[in-house]
Amino acid sequence: MNHPVRAPGEGLRADRVSLGIGGRLVLDGVTLATRPGETVGLLGPNGSGKSTLLRLLAGVLAPSAGAVTLDGRPLDRVGRRAVARRVATVQQQAHTQTELTVREVVALGRIPHRRSWTPMTPADLEAVARALERTGLADRADQSWHTLSGGERQRAQIARALAQEPGELLLDEPTNHLDIQYQLDLMELVTGLPVTTVIALHDLNLAAMYCDRLVVLREGRAVAGGTPSEVLTSELIGEVYGVPAEVTPGADGPVVRFLRRGAVPPGRADRS
């Protein structure tokens, strides 16, 4: 994938960020620099720091060391409202007790662009309509959000994020609890968007198929980074996840096949 040239320091970047919570170092000196239009996958076991890194990138948390910058400026100097206009987030699962239509959920994405209690402008309405169309929800716009399936709810959350008209999109395990068809549909949608995306994933094969680059976290540290073919090896999977795996080339990137405990990946058996 070809990306526009961007000056050094531009875009969303975490530079050697660390964060301690409850006396424990959750992130330790992690660096992540995005390139325009690419999809970066965050991998690692539960508790490795993926969600925390996303919250730092979104400005929800502040690092205890290091800095998160947007176009070279620290997020706290950019301002929360300006960051909200530029950086959109999608959580694992969204819940609301309020009875909202799909259109109303998507319209929440326009809040950073509007003054409090002001009505939607024609530009707001157009942004919402575009987001609904892009996510295939235009025909569900007046339907209750609560009646949607899990995959449709995730698409509605992505539509809300798109209505913000962001340059960067952060997603935290968006495919969790979805059927395989919805997982693939969601990843096709996300990677086809004209934004820079950072996405935390558990599924290594989805990451290999859809991400331009991967960053692997373990116990709060970045232990590997690069293209899926460079990062996803049986050795790394064994070290980070503690499971044996066979990795073979595929048409859409490396293919990971997990092996039963005690099994030796073929490559290692050949060297023994």
Disulfide bonds with the S-S distance in Angstrom:
none
